[in-house]
């Protein structure tokens, strides 16, 4: 396989971010109640759903979109949606918390994938 650095970098970025989303998605499915503890009160009152249902919905969202990244389908759109998703999560934790800073870095990395990816280049 002959790849230049740009193609290889995007390939690694796409698959590593997909791995992050898949890991967190499956982690949420297997430990719903543990993840439910970080669901903000406004989310349950706004949606009318239990915290566990919100976590399950988020898990399915991350698993489906992470899988699409692995497959290389709709990468620009999926990465943009996931970047917005993570930005909301990062802002929820705040940038004083290490979790919020980590999620902001992942959000910006995912946004970068959205901006740089082109099916013609990969």
Beta strands, then each sheet from edge to edge (+ up, - down):
end
